[in-house]
Amino acid sequence: MPKIDVPKTDVPKTDMPKTDMPKTDMPKTDMPKTDHNISVSAATAPDRNPLLEDWTASDSVPPFSRITAEHFLPAYERALAEHAAEIAAIAAEQTPPTFANTIAALELSGQTLERVDNVFSLLAGAHTDNALQEIERLIAPQIARHWNQIRTNAALFGRVDAVMAATERLGLDAEQKRVVERYHTSFRRAGAALDEAAKMRMAQIMERLAALGTAFGQNILADEQAFTLRLQGEAELAGLPDYIRDSLQSEARERGLDGYAVSLSRSTVELIQEEGGNFKLEPWDWRYYAEKLRQLVCDFDEAAIKPYLGLDRMIEAAFYTATRLFGLQFKPRPDVPVWHPDVRAWQVSGADGKVIGLFFGDYFARASKRSGAWMTPLREQQKLVGDITPLIVNVCNFAKAPAGEATLLSFDDARTLFHEFGHALHGLLSTVTYPMIAGTNVATDFVELPSQLFEHWLQQPELLRRFALHYQTGTPMPEDLLARLIAARNFNKGFATVEYIACAELDLDLHSLSPPYAGDGTIDPHSFEARNLRRIGMPEEIVMRHRLPHFAHIFGGGYAAGYYSYMWSEVLDADAFAAFEETGDIFDPATAQRLRDCVYAAGGRQEPAEAYKAFRGRLPTADALLRKRGFAASGATN
């Protein structure tokens, strides 16, 4: 399944961390071979199947131009069979369990599978088609079975358990101890300690969830692709600035349509009375009147700042922030193979000039891409088999301007770009030895800390004065407009908080249910939603940010029963940025170095609480979050 990450501004990412998942196994006899008329023996030969090539060298990337849908099933078959043999050998090892012959061996296993799966996950989310979707439906339950066979292998778990029990006398270093603990926890959570009947039932559930999750994600994409609002004639375009008209025209061309098209790529009752209205505010009215109120109270119009937020300038701003904080340098690499002509690549180097990885930006919406925004690795950093540098991808869905025109972002779009780049830095700066704890393979709240924290720099006047330049004239954003933008940051935060909390509450409610759910064993999502929103006292004027039939986080997005973590992560990111503010320098070198060492570069080598205390000197408090959201400031408009 692809990693997903939509930031809280659009809130996914959602992003599914692989922290608790060891590598996998499945016999090749389970793989479908005939549905696509593929010659397995020919297609699996390394010289015939580009997916089976090794791109672990620092300057190597997947050969996207030579990869087609027909390569995936035979590549999966070979990779899974290869991994099955590796796992069988580890489980059958006759010498006593040690870190090297059990845990390190698990870390070294499944490398071909990892490469194949990372490429498929990227394409399935960012540039899919009917053939890839069919493969996704076929492979998802097979992969689930593959993981289940590994996690419930009694002999293998016995060896992991033995290493866990002997960690102190084996003389392991801190990172090795952490890897052992992660493996042990992941096996237990997957049911390794259950009896055989329970293991079988667990396997059935996981395979069923894999199939349903794939179908759910594909149904969402199909709905998004199917909807287009056509606008034609001046009456329907009235009031739209030229740059928005250009974007809508570009969207229409992308879909092979004439005119203008709106797709699904991503308040305040006193005001109603002042306008002479005499009606109850409904949820669909809220954003319209909220924007009117923002213009009235804050003297701020979102459309006024968009000409100052060109995509290229915002990418430059994100790179500049990473340079000031961590000494990174970014060099365009137009020669690197990519999966779509719009994708860009940069070589990332440290202050010493050493290359630390490649960064890919896939920024524009298209019909072949899931909505939202996320980070995913094509290759993760590790040092177990040499100094392996990461290949890190950001995927977004910004409306593309016509050829020759600048793509302009809303402030929320720009914040999304910074959010996802924070995830990218988490992957790029990783300096651990073992893949199990590399990059974003950390606890869910620590997945979102580096990304949400990085958003703070976008909102600083120092950065906006430097990079918020008019896309036509190059002039800086006027100081009065900049001041109004900063002043309006906390507007409508009460609404945003309520719509988010409602989603988090219902996510927990759904995952707290015990079967049977109804007479036929099903749940009606609409009645469940209405009943539970009444229970928590949801205001009628506000709806959930994600309605249940379209709520990818709770099912296909990897945040099941964990959607609440975005706000807990916000406690962390607000408190962490306050560490810079307390120095009087938002780029304070000493604070930045601790942030890099303890958070961005550390992966999962420590418990999150210990890692945070190493950075901050204490555990977080909610004080900075309340200030950030405007709830602790007098006179805040919410």
Secondary structure, DSSP 8 states (H G I E B T S, - for coil): -------TTT--------TT-------GGGS--TTTT--HHHHTSTTT-GGGS---STT----GGG--GGGHHHHHHHHHHHHHHHHHHHHT--S---IIIIIIHHHHTTHHHHHHHHHHHHHHHHS--HHHHHHHHHHHHHHHHHHHHHHT-HHHHHHHHHHHHTTTTTT--HHHHHHHHHHHHHHHHTTTTS-HHHHHHHHHHHHHHHHHHHHHHHHHHHHHHH--EEE-SHHHHTT--HHHHHHHHHHHHHTT-SSEEE-S----HHHHHHTT--S---HHHHHHHHHHHHHHHH---HHHHGGG-BHHHHHHHHHHHHHHHH--EEEE-TTS--SSTT-EEEEEE-TTS-EEEEEEEEEE--TTS-SS-EEEEEE--BSTTS-B--EEEEEEEE----TTS--B--HHHHHHHHHHHHHHHHHHS---S-GGGSTT-S-HHHHHHHHHHHHHHHT-HHHHHHH-B-TTT--B--HHHHHHHHHGGGTTHHHHHHHHHHHHHHHHHHHT--S--STTS---HHHHHHHHHHHTT--TT---SS-GGG-GGGTTSS-TTTTTHHHHHHHHHHHHHHHHHTTT-TT-HHHHHHHIIIIITTTTSS-HHHHHHHHHSS---SHHHHHHTTSSSTT---
